[in-house]
Amino acid sequence: MADGFVKNYKLLEENSKADDLLNIGDFCEKFTKKLNSLPNSSIIALVGKFGSGKSTMLHKIATNYLATYVWFEFDAWKYPDRENLWEGFILDCVEKINPNHFLSAKKEIEGKSNDDKKTLINVLSKIPGLAVLEGFNHFLETSPAKRVNDVQRIFREQLDNIKKDIFVIIEDIDRSGDSGAFFLETLKQFLKSSNLLNKVVIIVPIANENYYKNIDSYLKCIDYFDFFEQKNIKLDKFVGEVIDNSLLSGQLNRKGDNKLIWSGPSRKGQTISFLEKLFDEMPEMNMRLLKLILRKANLAYKNQTSDGHDPDFRVTLCIEASKYFKINGKEELSYFDDFRERGVIIRGNIFSSFLIAMLNNKDSIVGIDYTNGREIKRLLTSPYDFKFIKREDNDKIQWPSYPWSYGRFSGDSGFGVASFYCEY
């Protein structure tokens, strides 16, 4: 298969440990100050859009302060039995705090049991210095509340052996329903009543949707709230690291003559401004969705190239992005569905602005107007819809892969875009 337009695919993977390409350093600094200013052991929620980069920011903070504090992450989603979150939590805690003994103990019992409670007791029984619970049967037969008290005692013993403040990131607890809320309530009670020697800060990323849906529950179990909302997102660094440099530099000429169509800086500026405006124009847009759009567009571009279409990566990206956003709040109709049904990319939206910027070699899909002496930025507007036109005889000069104008000196004039883009 042909190469795509993405040069660094790893940056598009779902990984909170990815490099910071969104310039969130200022937000990291502000949130770190809030963490350090917390007077006591506490639970703080970081509320933001699903997939917006909350975990990436927290990983960046943790990496910067590993030498100063103890940081570890607990992923609630990997424990399917939500009622046993405490057991999984303590296992992860012991593994982080006492890794050498934990790994050797786990290796010794590996394969004997997949049950969290049995695994917990087996592992803890192998670690020197812990007050081991008496007998498996006793532990398994006790009430859930009694078991929570037991594992909390183990947790306290581990924490008291540490001479640094401790920060714990609890991922995906907002998707654990009532069990997750109960876990946070008991954790809050534990922090307030245990007289810990060190400050323990629990950080809980929560998606906006879950926060507003369950706000009453969260108010009971969380001490502080902070809101992660990125405004005026800048993607120049991100685009420069992700997209093939050869597509964003140099001059691109029309096939068949020497007329300059696009310059490299213009192609780059158009791409950056299009992706940035998606964040401004589309409420559902977030970094996770952006990465998905780029992955899917890159795959479509590869297939288009393999099929001999000679695609323009910007048009491929434009068409792919239109599949993920609905028109005027209509639940079922995406921009892509509407364009395909009409046979045109209609004027007056971000996608036609991207295409008209390509056609006119603009540096951005945003233009500047002056009204009463004030500078106002608006999306570029097109005088025509962009009609999907099927190539005849595979003539790429008359029907190119980039947007073009046709019929300039005839009665039938307008803008066209190759129809093959809708087939991928």
C-alpha positions as CSV (number, residue, x, y, z in Angstrom):
1,M,0.0,0.0,0.0
2,A,1.2,3.5,-0.8
3,D,2.6,5.8,1.9
4,G,0.2,8.1,3.7
5,F,0.5,11.8,4.6
6,V,1.3,11.1,8.3
7,K,4.9,10.9,9.1
8,N,4.7,10.1,12.8
9,Y,1.8,7.7,13.5
10,K,2.7,7.2,17.1
11,L,1.6,10.7,17.9
12,L,-1.9,9.7,16.8
13,E,-2.2,6.7,19.0
14,E,-4.4,6.7,22.1
15,N,-1.7,7.3,24.7
16,S,-1.7,9.8,27.6
17,K,2.1,9.5,27.7
18,A,2.5,11.2,24.3
19,D,4.6,14.3,24.0
20,D,2.9,17.6,24.7
21,L,2.3,19.1,21.3
22,L,-0.5,21.4,22.4
23,N,1.5,23.9,24.4
24,I,-0.4,23.1,27.7
25,G,2.6,24.1,29.8
26,D,0.8,27.1,31.4
27,F,-2.2,25.0,32.4
28,C,0.2,22.4,33.9
29,E,1.9,25.1,35.9
30,K,-1.3,26.5,37.3
31,F,-2.7,23.1,38.2
32,T,0.6,22.1,39.8
33,K,0.4,25.1,42.1
34,K,-3.2,24.2,43.1
35,L,-2.0,20.7,44.0
36,N,0.9,22.0,46.1
37,S,-1.4,24.5,47.8
38,L,-3.8,21.8,49.1
39,P,-3.5,22.0,52.9
40,N,-4.3,18.3,53.6
41,S,-4.8,14.9,52.0
42,S,-7.6,15.5,49.6
43,I,-9.5,14.4,46.5
44,I,-9.5,16.8,43.6
45,A,-11.4,16.3,40.3
46,L,-10.1,17.5,37.0
47,V,-13.2,18.1,34.9
48,G,-13.0,18.4,31.1
49,K,-14.3,17.3,27.8
50,F,-13.9,13.6,27.0
51,G,-10.7,13.0,25.1
52,S,-9.5,16.6,25.6
53,G,-6.1,15.8,27.0
54,K,-6.6,15.7,30.8
55,S,-4.6,12.5,31.2
56,T,-1.8,13.8,28.9
57,M,-1.5,16.9,31.1
58,L,-1.4,14.9,34.3
59,H,1.3,12.6,32.9
60,K,3.3,15.6,32.0
61,I,3.0,17.0,35.6
62,A,3.9,13.6,37.1
63,T,7.0,13.3,34.9
64,N,8.2,16.7,36.0
65,Y,7.9,15.9,39.7
66,L,8.8,12.2,40.0
67,A,12.0,13.1,41.9
68,T,10.1,15.3,44.4
69,Y,6.9,13.3,45.0
70,V,5.6,9.7,44.6
71,W,3.2,9.5,41.7
72,F,1.3,6.5,40.5
73,E,-1.8,5.8,38.4
74,F,-4.7,3.5,39.0
75,D,-6.9,2.5,36.1
76,A,-10.3,1.5,37.4
77,W,-11.4,0.3,34.0
78,K,-9.0,-2.7,34.1
79,Y,-11.0,-4.2,37.0
80,P,-14.3,-5.4,35.6
81,D,-15.7,-6.3,38.9
82,R,-16.4,-2.8,40.1
83,E,-17.3,-4.0,43.6
84,N,-13.7,-5.0,44.2
85,L,-12.1,-1.7,43.3
86,W,-10.4,-1.4,46.7
87,E,-8.6,-4.7,46.2
88,G,-7.3,-3.6,42.8
89,F,-6.4,-0.2,44.1
90,I,-4.3,-1.7,46.9
91,L,-2.6,-4.1,44.5
92,D,-1.5,-1.2,42.3
93,C,-0.4,0.8,45.3
94,V,1.8,-1.9,46.7
95,E,3.3,-2.6,43.3
96,K,4.3,1.1,43.0
97,I,5.5,1.6,46.6
98,N,7.2,-1.8,47.0
99,P,7.9,-2.9,43.5
100,N,10.8,-5.4,44.1
101,H,8.9,-7.5,46.7
102,F,5.6,-7.2,44.7
103,L,7.1,-8.5,41.5
104,S,8.8,-11.4,43.1
105,A,5.6,-12.3,45.0
106,K,3.4,-12.0,42.0
107,K,5.7,-14.1,39.9
108,E,5.6,-16.8,42.6
109,I,1.8,-17.0,42.6
110,E,1.2,-16.2,38.9
111,G,-1.3,-18.5,37.3
112,K,-2.7,-19.8,40.6
113,S,-5.6,-17.4,40.8
114,N,-7.2,-14.6,38.8
115,D,-9.5,-13.5,41.5
116,D,-8.5,-10.0,42.8
117,K,-9.1,-10.8,46.5
118,K,-7.1,-14.1,46.4
119,T,-4.3,-12.4,44.4
120,L,-4.2,-9.5,46.9
121,I,-3.8,-11.8,49.9
122,N,-1.3,-14.1,48.1
123,V,0.9,-11.2,47.0
124,L,0.7,-9.4,50.4
125,S,1.5,-12.5,52.3
126,K,4.8,-12.7,50.4
127,I,5.9,-9.2,51.2
128,P,8.1,-8.8,54.3
129,G,7.0,-6.4,57.0
130,L,3.3,-6.3,56.2
131,A,0.7,-7.2,58.8
132,V,-0.8,-10.1,56.8
133,L,-4.5,-10.8,57.2
134,E,-5.3,-14.1,58.8
135,G,-6.4,-16.7,56.3
136,F,-8.0,-16.5,53.0
137,N,-11.3,-17.9,54.0
138,H,-11.7,-15.4,56.8
139,F,-11.1,-12.5,54.4
140,L,-13.3,-13.8,51.6
141,E,-16.2,-14.5,54.0
142,T,-16.2,-11.2,55.7
143,S,-18.6,-8.4,54.6
144,P,-17.5,-5.9,51.9
145,A,-17.3,-3.2,54.5
146,K,-15.0,-5.3,56.7
147,R,-12.8,-6.2,53.7
148,V,-12.5,-2.5,52.9
149,N,-11.3,-1.8,56.4
150,D,-8.8,-4.6,56.1
151,V,-7.3,-3.4,52.9
152,Q,-7.3,0.2,54.1
153,R,-5.2,-0.8,57.0
154,I,-2.7,-2.4,54.6
155,F,-2.8,0.8,52.5
156,R,-2.1,2.9,55.6
157,E,0.9,0.8,56.5
158,Q,2.4,1.2,53.0
159,L,1.8,5.0,53.0
160,D,3.5,5.5,56.4
161,N,6.7,3.9,55.0
162,I,7.0,6.7,52.5
163,K,8.8,10.0,53.3
164,K,7.3,12.0,50.4
165,D,4.0,13.4,49.5
166,I,2.0,11.0,47.3
167,F,-0.2,11.8,44.3
168,V,-2.5,9.2,42.8
169,I,-4.3,9.6,39.5
170,I,-7.4,7.5,39.3
171,E,-8.4,7.0,35.7
172,D,-11.9,6.0,34.4
173,I,-13.6,6.0,37.8
174,D,-16.3,8.2,36.3
175,R,-17.3,5.2,34.1
176,S,-17.7,2.8,37.1
177,G,-21.2,4.0,38.1
178,D,-22.4,3.7,41.7
179,S,-19.4,1.4,42.6
180,G,-17.0,4.2,41.5
181,A,-18.8,6.8,43.6
182,F,-18.9,4.4,46.6
183,F,-15.1,3.8,46.2
184,L,-14.4,7.5,46.2
185,E,-16.6,8.1,49.3
186,T,-14.8,5.4,51.2
187,L,-11.4,6.8,50.0
188,K,-12.4,10.3,51.1
189,Q,-13.4,9.0,54.5
190,F,-10.1,7.1,54.7
191,L,-8.0,10.2,54.0
192,K,-9.9,12.3,56.5
193,S,-9.7,9.8,59.4
194,S,-6.4,8.0,59.0
195,N,-4.0,10.7,60.4
196,L,-1.5,9.9,57.6
197,L,2.1,11.0,58.1
198,N,2.3,12.3,54.5
199,K,-0.1,14.3,52.3
200,V,-1.9,12.1,49.9
201,V,-3.6,13.8,47.0
202,I,-6.1,11.8,44.8
203,I,-6.6,13.3,41.3
204,V,-9.7,12.1,39.5
205,P,-10.2,13.1,35.8
206,I,-13.9,13.3,35.0
207,A,-15.5,13.9,31.6
208,N,-17.9,16.9,31.4
209,E,-20.9,14.7,30.6
210,N,-20.4,12.4,33.6
211,Y,-19.7,15.4,35.9
212,Y,-23.0,17.2,35.1
213,K,-25.0,13.9,35.1
214,N,-23.7,12.8,38.5
215,I,-22.9,16.1,40.2
216,D,-24.7,15.4,43.4
217,S,-22.7,12.2,43.9
218,Y,-19.4,13.9,43.1
219,L,-20.1,16.7,45.6
220,K,-20.3,14.1,48.3
221,C,-17.0,12.4,47.6
222,I,-14.7,15.0,46.1
223,D,-13.1,17.9,48.0
224,Y,-12.1,20.2,45.2
225,F,-12.9,20.7,41.5
226,D,-10.8,22.2,38.7
227,F,-11.9,22.6,35.1
228,F,-9.7,21.7,32.2
229,E,-10.8,23.8,29.2
230,Q,-8.4,24.6,26.5
231,K,-9.2,27.8,24.6
232,N,-7.5,29.1,21.5
233,I,-5.8,25.8,20.8
234,K,-2.7,26.1,18.7
235,L,-1.9,23.2,16.4
236,D,1.1,24.5,14.5
237,K,3.5,22.3,16.5
238,F,1.2,19.3,16.3
239,V,0.7,19.5,12.5
240,G,4.5,20.0,12.0
241,E,5.2,16.8,13.9
242,V,2.5,14.7,12.4
243,I,2.2,15.5,8.7
244,D,4.9,14.8,6.1
245,N,7.1,17.8,5.6
246,S,7.2,17.4,1.9
247,L,3.4,18.2,1.7
248,L,3.8,21.4,3.7
249,S,6.8,22.9,1.9
250,G,7.8,23.9,-1.6
251,Q,5.7,24.9,-4.5
252,L,3.0,22.8,-6.1
253,N,2.2,23.4,-9.7
254,R,-0.9,22.6,-11.8
255,K,-0.4,19.5,-13.9
256,G,0.1,20.4,-17.5
257,D,1.5,23.9,-17.1
258,N,3.7,26.0,-14.9
259,K,1.1,28.1,-13.2
260,L,1.7,28.2,-9.4
261,I,-1.2,26.8,-7.5
262,W,0.0,26.5,-3.9
263,S,3.0,27.4,-1.8
264,G,4.1,25.3,1.1
265,P,3.4,27.9,3.8
266,S,-0.1,28.3,2.5
267,R,-0.8,24.6,2.5
268,K,0.5,24.3,6.0
269,G,-1.5,27.4,7.2
270,Q,-4.7,26.1,5.6
271,T,-4.3,22.8,7.4
272,I,-3.5,24.2,10.8
273,S,-6.3,26.8,10.6
274,F,-8.9,24.2,9.5
275,L,-8.1,21.9,12.4
276,E,-8.0,24.7,14.9
277,K,-11.4,26.1,13.7
278,L,-12.9,22.6,14.1
279,F,-12.3,23.1,17.8
280,D,-14.0,26.5,17.7
281,E,-16.9,25.6,15.5
282,M,-17.7,22.0,16.6
283,P,-18.7,21.5,20.3
284,E,-17.9,17.8,20.1
285,M,-14.4,18.3,18.8
286,N,-11.5,17.1,21.1
287,M,-8.0,15.8,20.7
288,R,-9.1,12.1,20.7
289,L,-11.5,12.8,17.8
290,L,-8.8,14.8,16.0
291,K,-6.4,11.9,16.2
292,L,-9.1,9.5,14.9
293,I,-9.9,11.8,12.0
294,L,-6.3,12.0,11.0
295,R,-5.8,8.2,11.3
296,K,-8.9,7.5,9.1
297,A,-8.0,10.2,6.6
298,N,-4.5,8.8,6.3
299,L,-5.8,5.4,5.6
300,A,-8.2,6.8,3.0
301,Y,-5.3,8.7,1.4
302,K,-3.3,5.5,1.2
303,N,-6.1,3.7,-0.5
304,Q,-6.8,6.6,-2.9
305,T,-3.2,6.7,-3.9
306,S,-3.0,2.9,-4.4
307,D,-6.1,3.2,-6.7
308,G,-4.3,5.7,-8.9
309,H,-6.2,8.8,-7.9
310,D,-3.3,11.1,-7.0
311,P,-5.2,12.6,-4.0
312,D,-4.7,16.0,-2.3
313,F,-4.3,15.2,1.4
314,R,-6.1,18.4,2.3
315,V,-9.2,17.3,0.5
316,T,-9.0,13.8,1.9
317,L,-8.8,15.4,5.4
318,C,-11.6,17.8,4.7
319,I,-14.0,15.0,3.5
320,E,-13.1,12.6,6.3
321,A,-13.6,15.3,9.0
322,S,-17.1,16.1,7.6
323,K,-18.2,12.5,8.6
324,Y,-18.0,13.2,12.3
325,F,-20.1,16.4,12.8
326,K,-23.8,16.9,12.6
327,I,-25.6,19.7,10.8
328,N,-27.4,22.3,13.0
329,G,-27.9,19.8,15.8
330,K,-29.7,17.2,13.6
331,E,-28.9,13.9,15.3
332,E,-28.7,11.7,12.2
333,L,-27.4,13.9,9.4
334,S,-23.7,14.5,9.2
335,Y,-22.2,17.1,6.9
336,F,-20.8,14.3,4.8
337,D,-24.2,12.6,4.4
338,D,-25.7,16.0,3.4
339,F,-22.9,16.7,0.9
340,R,-23.2,13.3,-0.7
341,E,-27.0,13.5,-1.0
342,R,-26.9,16.9,-2.6
343,G,-23.9,16.2,-4.8
344,V,-22.2,19.3,-3.6
345,I,-20.3,20.7,-0.7
346,I,-22.6,23.6,0.2
347,R,-21.3,27.1,1.0
348,G,-21.3,28.7,4.4
349,N,-19.5,26.1,6.5
350,I,-16.0,25.3,7.7
351,F,-15.5,22.6,5.0
352,S,-16.2,24.9,2.0
353,S,-14.0,27.5,3.7
354,F,-11.1,25.0,3.7
355,L,-11.7,24.3,0.0
356,I,-11.9,27.9,-1.1
357,A,-8.7,28.6,0.8
358,M,-7.0,25.8,-1.2
359,L,-8.4,27.1,-4.5
360,N,-7.2,30.7,-3.8
361,N,-3.9,29.7,-2.1
362,K,-4.8,31.5,1.1
363,D,-2.6,31.2,4.2
364,S,-5.7,30.4,6.4
365,I,-9.3,29.5,6.1
366,V,-10.1,32.6,8.2
367,G,-10.3,36.0,6.6
368,I,-10.2,39.5,8.2
369,D,-13.0,42.0,7.7
370,Y,-13.1,45.6,9.0
371,T,-16.3,46.8,10.4
372,N,-16.5,50.3,11.9
373,G,-12.7,50.3,12.2
374,R,-12.7,47.0,14.1
375,E,-10.9,43.9,12.9
376,I,-13.2,40.9,12.7
377,K,-12.1,37.4,11.7
378,R,-14.5,35.2,9.8
379,L,-14.4,32.0,7.9
380,L,-13.7,32.5,4.2
381,T,-16.8,32.3,2.1
382,S,-17.2,30.8,-1.4
383,P,-19.4,32.3,-4.1
384,Y,-20.3,28.8,-5.3
385,D,-21.0,25.4,-3.8
386,F,-18.3,22.8,-4.7
387,K,-19.8,20.3,-7.1
388,F,-18.7,16.7,-7.0
389,I,-17.5,15.9,-10.5
390,K,-16.6,12.4,-11.8
391,R,-13.5,12.2,-14.0
392,E,-13.9,11.3,-17.6
393,D,-11.2,9.2,-19.3
394,N,-9.2,9.5,-16.1
395,D,-8.1,13.0,-17.2
396,K,-6.4,14.4,-14.1
397,I,-5.5,17.7,-15.8
398,Q,-9.0,18.7,-16.7
399,W,-10.5,17.1,-13.6
400,P,-7.7,17.4,-11.0
401,S,-7.6,16.1,-7.4
402,Y,-7.5,19.5,-5.9
403,P,-10.5,21.9,-5.9
404,W,-10.8,23.8,-9.2
405,S,-12.9,26.4,-11.0
406,Y,-14.7,25.5,-14.3
407,G,-16.7,27.2,-17.0
408,R,-15.1,30.6,-16.2
409,F,-16.0,31.9,-19.7
410,S,-19.3,30.1,-20.2
411,G,-22.7,30.2,-18.7
412,D,-22.1,27.1,-16.5
413,S,-19.4,28.2,-14.1
414,G,-18.6,27.1,-10.6
415,F,-16.2,25.1,-8.4
416,G,-15.6,21.4,-8.6
417,V,-14.0,18.7,-6.5
418,A,-13.3,15.1,-7.6
419,S,-16.1,12.7,-6.7
420,F,-13.7,9.8,-5.8
421,Y,-13.2,11.4,-2.4
422,C,-16.7,10.3,-1.4
423,E,-15.9,6.6,-2.1
424,Y,-13.5,6.1,0.7
